[in-house]
Amino acid sequence: MPRKATKTKKSETKGAAPSRTFRRPSSKKKKKVMRHESAKVRELKPEEAVESLPNRPKEKKYIDELVRRVVDKCPRRQPTSEDEARALDIFLEEFERTGLETSEHSFRFNDSLYKNIVLHAGLGVAGTAVSGAAPLAGLAMHLLAAGSYWADSTRKAYILRRCFPFKPSRNVMGVLPAEGEPALRIVFVGHADAAFTGMTFWPSLVSLSAKEGPGILKPLRRGVQLMVVTQLMLAGIDAMRVMFGPLTLPLRPLEYLLTLPSAIALVLNAHVVINDEIVPGANDNLSGSAALPVLAKRLAPSKQPDVEYVFCVTGCEEASLGGADALAREMEGTWDKDRTIFVALDSISLGDLHFLETEGEVRPRKIPSWLSGIIQEAAASDSRFAEVKGYEVPVGASDAAAFQAHGWNAVGLTCLDPDYGPPRHYHLPSDTPDNLDIDKVVFSIDFVETLAKTLVRRKLG
């Protein structure tokens, strides 16, 4: 059973700040962590001092064993599940063993992105079905489906999603704190939960949206955005039918065509829901989460006193970035946005490393040009990093997208297979520890370490 957490006030992602539970202290001394309210923290012991130089064989062995341990002990890490909680416990313990000051941050969220998409897509299809006889009902259904998913994706509000229960989850955090107020805070983010699988992740379908096509076909790559846009267009036809009645009958074939994106989304995501299978998630995203303690050990010896490094493993990423959204809301007004940068590590193996230059399913957001420039500078600093290039995400998102939606500076790093599109074994049962390329995980850590030091040098001089 997962460790029993200290009782905290329950809160949902929208409308209330998630509660915080700080880990038991290792001494009587109390200090503040990240300028939260008075906090009890676990302090670094001398015998736990980090090594000054990376020991790559030791790192590879550590990552491999940690990934295998989580998959073995927590095989079904569905968002909000007991296995997700067990995995978060494991990463919290690893942060403590590394000597980081640790804390837990609870929140509430749903357990499935795909149920949410089925609801929105199904409502859009139903709107078209009734529009001929009841155009006002069709108008209301199309507007609700499109508006709700837009608000959901942009983190403005959760509307139809609230038809599903919000359940407890949490984020766990380890910190290398600054001495006083940080001049720069870099937050490295992984996630503990694993994805559902189903028809929508069959390689033949995934490659269609992942690969670039002719410009005229580019909107087809952004299936969720297309669903929302066509639902709004259908609402426009519904409004015309309310005003002009039978005169709009010739538009009926067009309505069926515009309903296709919603119908396709309904079928593909309903299969995921019915299939109800969770993948092992060795690459997505135990690779990114297992990298965090290794990265902490590497960065600690050279950390400047005015720099703070935060290492966070979120919950509910696969349910639509629930943990990242909760953390972004929680730290509003606590962390200085101008001095904080989030770096999400998501699936950092089984492909070539890229930075996610543009994210957002419905409203794409491009990372700031200065951040893109620093990433490219880090990539140019070593010929090994020549593969690190920008990528526009057509469907889905990393945790960075939730932080961006709330006005934080954030970027996601992920590996992409040049022939396939996403990383190999993406959201498939074959995403196992045996198929994980540990050498690539360590390569990605090498780049993230270089990026962190480049950010510090460029931001602080």
C-alpha positions in Angstrom: 0.0 0.0 0.0 1.2 3.5 -0.6 2.5 5.6 2.3 -0.3 7.2 4.2 -0.1 10.9 3.6 -0.5 13.6 6.2 -4.1 14.8 6.2 -4.5 17.9 4.1 -7.3 20.1 3.0 -8.7 18.7 -0.3 -9.0 21.0 -3.2 -9.7 20.8 -6.9 -7.4 22.1 -9.6 -9.6 25.0 -10.5 -10.7 27.5 -7.9 -8.5 26.5 -4.9 -4.8 26.2 -4.3 -3.6 22.6 -3.8 -2.5 21.8 -0.3 1.1 21.2 0.6 2.6 18.6 2.9 6.3 19.0 3.7 8.3 15.9 4.6 9.3 15.1 8.1 12.4 17.0 9.3 15.7 15.4 10.0 16.7 17.9 12.7 15.0 20.3 15.1 16.0 23.2 12.8 13.2 24.7 10.8 13.7 26.7 7.7 11.6 28.0 4.8 11.6 26.2 1.5 10.8 28.1 -1.7 9.2 30.8 0.4 6.2 28.7 1.2 4.6 29.0 4.6 6.8 27.7 7.4 7.9 24.3 6.3 9.5 21.2 7.7 12.2 19.9 5.4 14.6 17.1 5.2 18.1 18.6 5.2 21.2 17.3 3.5 23.4 15.0 5.6 27.2 15.0 5.1 27.3 11.3 4.2 24.8 12.0 1.4 26.9 14.6 -0.4 26.7 14.2 -4.1 29.5 13.2 -6.3 31.3 15.9 -8.3 31.7 14.0 -11.6 29.2 11.8 -13.4 29.8 8.1 -13.1 27.9 7.0 -16.3 28.0 3.2 -15.7 26.6 3.8 -12.2 24.0 6.3 -13.5 22.9 3.8 -16.2 22.6 1.0 -13.6 20.6 3.3 -11.3 18.2 4.5 -14.0 17.6 0.9 -15.2 17.0 -0.4 -11.7 14.7 2.4 -10.8 12.6 2.1 -13.9 12.3 -1.6 -13.5 11.4 -1.2 -9.8 8.5 1.2 -10.5 7.1 -0.9 -13.3 7.3 -4.0 -11.1 5.7 -2.5 -8.0 3.3 -0.1 -9.8 2.3 -1.8 -13.1 -1.0 0.1 -13.6 -0.2 3.7 -13.0 -3.5 5.2 -14.1 -3.9 8.8 -13.0 -5.2 9.1 -9.4 -4.7 5.3 -8.8 -3.0 3.5 -6.0 -0.2 2.5 -8.3 0.4 6.2 -9.3 0.6 6.9 -5.5 3.1 4.1 -5.0 5.2 5.4 -7.8 5.2 8.9 -6.4 6.2 7.5 -3.0 9.2 5.8 -4.7 10.4 9.0 -6.4 9.9 10.9 -3.1 12.1 8.4 -1.4 14.7 8.8 -4.2 14.7 12.6 -3.7 15.3 12.0 0.0 18.1 9.6 -0.6 19.7 12.1 -2.9 19.7 14.7 -0.1 17.1 17.0 -1.5 14.6 19.0 0.6 11.3 17.3 -0.2 7.6 18.2 -0.1 4.3 16.9 -1.3 1.6 19.0 -3.0 -1.9 17.5 -3.2 -4.6 18.3 -5.7 -7.7 16.6 -7.3 -8.2 15.7 -11.0 -9.9 13.2 -13.3 -8.4 9.8 -14.2 -8.9 9.8 -18.0 -8.3 12.2 -20.8 -10.0 9.9 -23.2 -13.4 9.8 -21.4 -13.3 13.6 -21.6 -12.6 13.6 -25.3 -15.4 11.0 -25.9 -17.8 13.3 -24.1 -16.9 16.4 -26.1 -16.8 14.6 -29.4 -20.0 12.7 -28.7 -21.8 15.9 -27.8 -20.7 17.4 -31.1 -21.9 14.4 -33.1 -25.2 14.4 -31.2 -25.6 18.2 -32.0 -25.5 17.5 -35.7 -28.0 14.6 -35.3 -30.6 16.8 -33.7 -29.9 20.0 -35.5 -32.2 19.3 -38.5 -35.3 19.0 -36.2 -34.2 21.1 -33.2 -31.6 23.7 -34.4 -31.6 25.5 -31.1 -30.6 22.3 -29.3 -28.0 21.6 -32.0 -26.6 25.2 -31.5 -26.4 24.8 -27.7 -24.7 21.4 -28.0 -22.1 22.5 -30.6 -21.3 25.6 -28.7 -21.0 23.8 -25.4 -18.7 21.1 -26.8 -16.4 23.5 -28.6 -16.4 26.1 -25.8 -15.8 23.6 -23.1 -12.9 21.9 -24.8 -11.3 25.2 -25.7 -11.5 26.3 -22.0 -10.2 22.9 -20.9 -7.2 22.9 -23.3 -6.2 26.5 -22.5 -6.6 25.9 -18.7 -9.3 28.7 -18.4 -11.9 26.5 -16.9 -13.1 22.9 -16.6 -16.7 22.6 -17.7 -17.8 19.2 -19.2 -14.8 17.6 -17.5 -16.7 18.1 -14.2 -19.2 15.4 -15.3 -16.4 13.0 -14.2 -15.3 12.7 -10.5 -12.2 14.6 -9.3 -10.0 12.3 -7.3 -7.0 12.9 -5.1 -3.5 12.9 -6.6 -0.3 14.8 -5.8 3.0 16.2 -7.0 6.3 15.4 -5.2 9.2 17.7 -5.1 12.9 17.8 -4.2 14.8 21.1 -3.9 18.4 22.3 -4.0 17.5 25.6 -2.4 19.1 29.0 -3.0 20.5 31.0 -0.1 17.8 33.6 0.3 15.6 34.8 -2.6 16.6 33.0 -5.8 17.9 35.1 -8.7 16.9 32.2 -10.9 14.8 29.0 -10.3 14.9 26.1 -12.7 12.2 23.5 -12.2 12.8 20.1 -13.9 9.5 18.1 -14.3 8.8 14.5 -14.9 5.5 12.5 -14.3 4.8 9.3 -12.6 1.6 8.1 -14.2 1.4 6.0 -17.4 -0.8 6.2 -20.5 -3.8 4.3 -21.7 -3.4 2.6 -25.1 -5.8 1.8 -27.9 -6.6 2.3 -31.6 -5.6 6.0 -31.6 -2.0 4.9 -30.8 -1.7 2.3 -33.5 1.6 3.2 -35.3 -0.1 3.5 -38.7 -2.5 6.2 -37.3 0.1 8.0 -35.1 2.5 8.5 -37.9 -0.2 10.3 -40.0 -0.5 13.1 -37.5 3.2 13.2 -36.4 4.8 13.7 -39.8 4.7 16.9 -41.7 2.6 16.9 -44.9 1.7 19.3 -47.6 0.6 22.7 -46.3 -3.0 22.2 -47.3 -3.1 19.0 -45.2 -1.4 20.5 -42.2 -4.7 21.2 -40.3 -5.5 17.4 -40.5 -2.5 16.8 -38.2 -4.1 18.8 -35.5 -7.1 16.5 -35.0 -8.3 18.0 -31.7 -8.1 21.6 -32.9 -9.9 20.6 -36.1 -12.7 19.0 -33.9 -13.2 22.2 -32.0 -13.1 24.5 -35.1 -15.6 22.4 -37.0 -17.9 22.3 -34.0 -17.9 26.1 -34.0 -18.6 26.1 -37.8 -21.5 23.7 -37.1 -22.8 26.1 -34.5 -22.8 28.8 -37.2 -25.0 26.6 -39.5 -27.3 25.9 -36.5 -27.7 29.6 -36.0 -28.5 30.1 -39.7 -31.1 27.3 -39.5 -32.8 29.0 -36.5 -33.1 32.2 -38.6 -33.8 30.7 -42.1 -35.3 27.3 -41.4 -35.8 25.1 -44.5 -33.7 27.3 -46.6 -30.6 25.8 -44.9 -31.5 22.2 -46.0 -28.8 22.2 -48.8 -26.2 22.7 -46.1 -26.9 19.3 -44.6 -24.2 17.4 -46.5 -21.7 20.1 -45.4 -22.8 19.5 -41.8 -22.1 15.8 -42.1 -18.6 16.6 -43.5 -17.9 19.0 -40.7 -19.0 16.4 -38.2 -16.4 13.9 -39.4 -13.5 15.2 -37.1 -15.8 14.7 -34.0 -17.0 11.3 -35.2 -13.4 10.1 -35.8 -12.3 11.4 -32.4 -15.4 9.7 -30.8 -14.5 6.3 -32.3 -10.8 6.4 -31.6 -11.0 7.6 -28.1 -14.0 5.3 -27.2 -11.8 2.4 -28.2 -9.2 3.6 -25.7 -11.8 3.8 -22.9 -13.3 0.4 -23.7 -9.9 -1.2 -24.1 -9.0 0.1 -20.6 -5.3 -1.0 -20.8 -2.4 1.0 -19.2 1.0 0.6 -20.7 4.2 0.0 -18.7 5.4 3.6 -19.5 9.1 2.9 -19.2 10.0 5.7 -21.6 6.8 7.7 -21.1 7.6 8.8 -18.6 9.7 6.9 -16.1 12.7 7.9 -18.2 12.2 11.6 -17.5 11.4 11.0 -13.8 14.3 8.6 -13.2 16.6 11.2 -14.7 15.8 13.8 -12.0 17.8 12.3 -9.1 20.8 11.8 -11.4 20.5 15.4 -12.7 20.3 16.7 -9.1 23.5 14.9 -8.2 25.2 16.4 -11.3 24.1 20.0 -10.7 24.6 20.2 -6.9 28.4 20.6 -6.8 28.5 23.7 -9.1 25.2 25.3 -8.0 25.5 29.1 -7.4 24.2 30.3 -4.1 21.5 32.5 -5.7 20.2 29.6 -8.0 17.5 27.2 -6.9 17.0 23.8 -8.7 13.6 22.1 -8.2 12.9 18.5 -9.2 9.3 17.6 -9.5 7.4 14.5 -10.4 3.8 15.2 -11.2 0.6 13.1 -11.1 -2.2 13.0 -13.7 -0.1 14.1 -16.7 -1.7 11.5 -18.9 -5.2 12.7 -17.8 -4.4 16.1 -19.4 -1.6 17.7 -17.4 -3.5 17.7 -14.1 -0.5 17.9 -11.8 1.3 20.6 -13.8 -1.8 22.7 -14.0 -2.2 22.4 -10.2 1.4 23.3 -9.6 1.2 26.3 -12.0 -1.9 27.6 -10.1 -0.4 26.9 -6.7 2.9 28.8 -7.3 1.1 31.8 -8.7 2.2 34.7 -6.5 4.7 32.5 -4.6 7.3 32.0 -7.3 8.5 34.9 -9.4 7.5 34.2 -13.0 10.3 36.4 -14.3 12.9 34.3 -12.4 11.4 30.8 -12.9 11.9 28.5 -15.9 10.2 25.1 -16.2 11.9 22.3 -18.2 9.7 19.2 -18.7 11.5 16.0 -19.4 9.1 13.6 -21.2 10.1 10.4 -23.0 13.8 11.2 -23.2 14.7 8.0 -25.0 13.9 6.0 -28.2 14.5 8.7 -30.7 16.3 11.9 -31.4 16.2 14.6 -28.7 14.1 17.7 -29.5 12.7 20.7 -27.7 9.0 21.4 -28.1 9.0 24.8 -29.7 5.2 24.9 -30.1 2.6 23.2 -27.9 -1.2 23.5 -27.4 -3.9 21.3 -28.9 -6.4 24.1 -29.6 -4.4 27.2 -29.1 -0.7 26.6 -30.1 1.8 28.6 -28.1 5.4 29.1 -29.1 8.1 29.3 -26.5 9.8 32.8 -26.1 12.5 33.5 -28.7 15.1 34.1 -25.9 14.5 30.6 -24.5 14.7 29.0 -27.9 17.9 30.9 -28.5 19.5 29.6 -25.2 18.4 26.0 -26.0 20.0 26.3 -29.5 23.2 27.8 -27.9 23.3 24.8 -25.5 22.9 22.4 -28.5 25.7 24.2 -30.4 28.1 23.9 -27.5 28.8 20.2 -28.2 28.7 18.4 -31.6 27.0 15.5 -29.8 23.9 17.7 -29.4 23.5 18.4 -33.2 20.2 16.5 -33.2 18.5 18.8 -30.7 16.1 20.9 -32.8 12.7 22.5 -32.4 9.4 20.6 -33.0 5.8 21.7 -33.3 3.5 19.3 -31.4 0.3 18.6 -33.4 -1.6 16.5 -30.9 -1.1 16.0 -27.1 1.3 18.0 -24.9 4.0 17.8 -22.3 3.6 19.3 -18.8 5.3 22.4 -20.2 2.0 23.3 -22.0 0.1 23.7 -18.7 2.8 26.0 -17.3 2.8 28.1 -20.5 -1.0 28.4 -20.4 -0.6 30.2 -17.0 2.0 32.5 -18.2 5.2 30.7 -17.0 8.3 30.3 -19.1 8.4 26.6 -19.9 9.7 24.2 -22.5 9.4 20.5 -23.0 12.2 18.1 -24.1 11.4 14.8 -25.7 12.8 12.2 -28.1 11.2 11.7 -31.5 11.9 8.8 -33.9 12.8 10.4 -37.3 11.0 7.6 -39.3 8.0 7.1 -37.0 7.2 10.6 -35.5 6.8 10.1 -31.8 9.3 8.1 -29.7 9.3 4.4 -30.5 6.7 2.3 -28.5 4.7 5.5 -27.8 1.7 4.6 -25.7 2.0 1.0 -26.6 2.3 -2.1 -24.4 5.8 -2.5 -25.7 7.0 0.6 -23.8 8.8 -1.7 -21.4 12.1 -1.5 -19.5 13.6 -4.0 -21.9 13.0 -1.7 -24.8 14.3 1.4 -23.1 17.6 2.8 -24.4 19.4 3.8 -21.2 22.3 5.2 -23.2 19.9 7.7 -24.7 18.5 8.6 -21.3 22.0 9.5 -20.1 22.6 11.4 -23.3 19.5 13.5 -22.7 20.6 14.1 -19.1 23.9 15.3 -20.5 22.0 17.9 -22.6 19.7 19.0 -19.8 22.7 19.5 -17.6 24.3 21.6 -20.3 21.1 23.5 -20.8 20.8 24.3 -17.1 24.3 25.7 -16.9 23.7 27.7 -20.1 20.5 29.1 -18.6 22.3 30.2 -15.4 25.2 31.7 -17.4 23.0 33.6 -19.8 20.4 34.8 -17.2 22.8 35.7 -14.4 26.1 36.3 -16.2 
